[in-house]
Amino acid sequence: MSTTRTIYKLGFTTLTVVGLSVGACSSDDNSGGKTNNSVPDAGSTPDASTTNEAGNGNPGGFQITSPAFTAGQPLPDSATCKAQAFGGGSSPELDWTNGPAGTLSYAIVLKDFSAVETAVPDHAYHWAVWDIPASFLKLPANLPAMTPTLSSVGNAQQWEGGPSPTATYFGPCPAWMTLCNPAMAAEEDSYAFIVYAIGSAMPAVPAMPTTGNYVHMLDDYFQSVALGSAELHFTSDAVPASVPAGFCPAPSDAAAPTDATNDVAVSDSAATDAVATDAVAKDAEDSDATDAAHE
């Protein structure tokens, strides 16, 4: 099932994909992890958290979780823009198991899966952290804003993909149009934190472009070099307390005038009509005189 919504400020129509994975999914079938490595009994159904995107069982594989929320459930308000400025929020704690053999570093991307297939997919890519050493299996909560290098995570790097990108977490904010029009129901989008296992300690990531979403570029790169990945899905319908100037569309109709305003408007209209009539008559006289001169 799908629905269509219109993003007024951003000027495109998006196809909102309804339905999401309810577990932390892994795309790697080679566990190299040291935890959760038990194999289910023959004929048993794998837990959703160990099922990869193709639906194949991956017991004990590469997984990502968070103590802040349950997979498939709404992200806590504190990690979204709810009651904060557009794109606000604090990053939640994220934990993952060891990547596959050969993993030397990790990267994490926050992606809006409801926006990734739209006409402007750049809007789907919120945040990236990379150069996380293989010895780290956690991102602590509340990572500092405006800080490109995260000393608490082995000097990992971070960047966000908002309208004014900086080295800051950019929280989900799918229902910002409800702030512009409170009668509009809050939109709910489906997201995921994706952890990538990388086979180099400091991967040669692409240079930051002068235009476009750098997080989108980074995610494409991580997918191309990853030894494995895992996803932690969640939802959000956060409405911010404020949005950047110009985001909200102008009202379609002006405020209804008062009776006094109507009276003035009628008076002004009558005067304008009289002036227009005189002008037409004058133009006719001038035209007749011109025509006569040419005859």
C-alpha positions, 0 to 999 in steps of 0.5 A: 500500500502506498500514499502520495504526499506533497512537499510544498517548500521542497517542490516535489511529490513523494511516494511514501512507502508503507511497511517496514522491517521490524528488526535490525537486519543484516546483509552479511551472512558471515558472522565474525561476531563474538556474541549471539552466535547460536544456531536455531534448531533445524526447521525453526524460524529465525528471529526477525533481528537476524533476517537479512534483506533477502529474507534469509536466516542469518543467526548470530550475524552482524546486528545493530540495536539501541537501548533507547528504542525497540526495532520497528517502533517510533524513535524517542522524541529526544532524538527527533525534531519534536518541539525543537528546531527543524532537524533538531534532536540528540543522537541515540546510543547505537550498539552493534556486534562485531562485523565479518572477518576483515572488518577494520572500521565501521560507518553509520548512516541515518536514512529516511526510507520513505523519501529515498525513492522520490524525485529528490532522493538527497532529502532521504540522507540525514547523517553519517559517521565514519572512520569508527575504529573496529575496536568500537562497537558503540556510538554513545548518546548525545554526540556533540554538535558542530564537531567534525571529529569525535574524540570519544569514538576514536576520532571518527568523523560526522556530517549531516545532510540537512539544508544547511549541512554541518558536523551535527546530528540531523534528527528526523522531522517528517511532519514539518508541514503540520507546523505550517498548517496545523489542520494537516495530519502529521506524516509518519516516515520509515527510517533506519540507522545502517551500520557498515563494516568496512575493510580498511581502517581509514577508507578513502571516502569521496571529497565533499562536493560543492553542491548536493548531499554529502551523506548521500554520496557517502552512503553510496560509497559505503555500500560499494565497499562494505563487507557487510551491513545491518539496519535498525528500523524505526518510525517518526512523525515528529513536528518541529517547533520552528522551520527555516524562513521560507519553508511554509508556503504562502497562504492561498487566500488573503484574510477576509476584509472587514465591512469597512474595508469592503466599503473603501474597496467599493469606493476605490473601485468606482473611482478607478472605473470612472478614471478608466472611462475618461481615459478611454474617451480621451484615447478615442478622441485622440485616435479620431484626430490621428485618423483624420490627419492621415486621411 
